Amino acid sequence: MKNVLFPVDFSCNTESIVKKALEAFPEIEGIYFLYVVPLSVKELEDFITENYTQEAKKLAEKKMITFIKNLEIPKKYTVDYAIADGDPARVIIDLANSGKFDALIMGHRGYSYLEDFFIGSVTVKVISKVNIPVIVIKKERKKEC
């Protein structure tokens, strides 16, 4: 498991999930972070303009750069990232199945108004449709999230 795809959503425990994964899997060499600007609400597609999408991607890229910098990842890792838009599950599945990665690591759920679900809907979709090993890291339950 040398090159891993690591989708992130910048929820409050994302940083600790990444750190847990790197501790648990020292054989990782390359980390490819992915953030997907969610455009999956069918009812809103007529109201989402290209301008909105581009602005959202710019803001997400700034967030990603800060996120990676704050992780203080050791130089032994190759780190890259992408900002995409669309249905998060579909984008993650397509990239994971591209043949570029040995595994996918993700948190068990991110932002959600259904906080008591055991596993997020994006995670469930990804697990069922990805052709590479998927490692799900359960985040610590923190009150401040």
C-alpha positions in Angstrom: 0.0 0.0 0.0 2.3 2.7 -1.2 0.0 5.3 -2.8 -3.3 6.1 -1.1 -6.2 8.3 -2.1 -7.5 10.2 0.9 -10.7 12.1 0.4 -11.3 14.8 3.0 -14.2 17.1 3.8 -12.5 19.4 6.3 -14.8 18.3 9.1 -13.4 18.8 12.6 -11.7 15.5 13.0 -10.2 15.2 9.5 -6.7 16.1 10.7 -6.7 13.5 13.5 -8.0 10.8 11.0 -5.1 11.5 8.6 -2.6 11.3 11.5 -4.1 8.0 12.7 -3.8 6.6 9.2 -0.2 7.6 8.8 0.7 6.0 12.2 -1.2 2.8 11.4 0.2 2.4 7.9 3.9 3.3 7.9 4.4 1.7 4.4 2.5 4.6 2.8 4.7 6.7 0.5 2.3 8.9 -1.4 -0.8 10.6 -0.2 -3.3 12.2 -2.6 -5.8 14.3 -0.8 -9.1 14.9 -2.6 -11.8 17.5 -1.7 -15.1 17.4 -3.7 -17.2 20.6 -3.8 -20.6 18.9 -3.5 -22.9 19.7 -6.3 -25.1 16.6 -5.9 -28.4 18.2 -4.9 -30.4 17.7 -8.1 -33.0 20.3 -7.1 -30.4 23.0 -7.1 -28.5 22.3 -10.3 -30.3 25.0 -12.2 -29.2 27.6 -9.7 -25.5 26.7 -9.4 -23.5 28.7 -11.9 -20.0 28.1 -13.3 -19.0 31.3 -11.3 -20.2 29.7 -8.1 -18.4 26.5 -8.8 -15.1 28.2 -9.6 -15.3 30.4 -6.5 -16.1 27.3 -4.3 -13.1 25.5 -5.8 -10.8 28.5 -5.1 -11.9 28.6 -1.5 -11.6 24.8 -1.2 -8.0 25.0 -2.6 -7.0 27.6 0.0 -8.5 25.4 2.7 -6.6 22.4 1.3 -3.3 24.2 1.3 -3.8 25.3 4.9 -5.0 21.9 5.9 -1.9 20.2 4.4 0.4 22.8 5.9 -1.1 22.3 9.4 -0.7 18.5 9.2 3.1 19.0 9.2 3.5 15.8 7.2 7.1 14.5 7.3 9.1 14.9 4.1 9.3 11.2 3.5 5.8 11.3 2.0 4.9 12.5 -1.4 1.8 14.7 -1.0 -0.5 15.9 -3.8 -4.1 17.0 -3.9 -7.0 17.8 -6.1 -10.1 19.9 -5.9 -13.1 18.6 -7.9 -16.8 19.2 -8.0 -19.8 17.0 -8.4 -21.3 14.2 -6.4 -18.6 13.3 -3.8 -19.2 9.6 -3.9 -19.1 9.4 -7.7 -15.9 11.5 -7.9 -14.2 9.5 -5.2 -15.2 6.2 -6.8 -14.0 7.2 -10.3 -10.6 8.4 -9.0 -10.2 5.4 -6.8 -10.9 3.1 -9.7 -8.5 4.9 -12.0 -5.6 2.5 -11.3 -3.4 5.2 -9.7 -3.9 4.1 -6.1 -3.2 1.0 -4.0 -5.8 1.9 -1.4 -8.3 4.5 -0.3 -8.4 5.8 3.3 -11.3 7.8 4.6 -13.2 8.8 7.7 -16.4 6.9 8.6 -18.4 10.0 8.2 -18.0 13.8 7.8 -20.4 16.6 8.0 -23.9 15.3 8.6 -27.0 16.4 10.2 -27.6 12.8 11.1 -24.9 12.6 13.7 -26.0 9.3 15.1 -25.6 7.3 11.9 -22.9 4.7 12.2 -21.4 5.3 8.8 -21.8 8.1 6.3 -23.7 7.6 3.0 -20.7 8.7 0.9 -18.6 6.1 2.8 -21.1 3.4 2.2 -21.3 4.1 -1.6 -17.5 4.2 -1.9 -17.0 0.9 0.0 -19.5 -0.8 -2.3 -18.2 0.4 -5.6 -14.4 0.8 -5.3 -12.1 -1.8 -6.7 -9.2 -1.2 -4.3 -9.0 -1.8 -0.6 -10.9 0.8 1.5 -9.7 1.6 5.0 -12.3 3.4 7.1 -10.9 5.3 10.1 -13.4 6.0 12.8 -13.0 9.4 14.3 -12.9 10.1 18.0 -16.1 11.4 19.3 -15.4 14.9 20.5 -18.0 17.2 22.1 -16.7 20.4 20.4 -17.3 19.1 16.8 
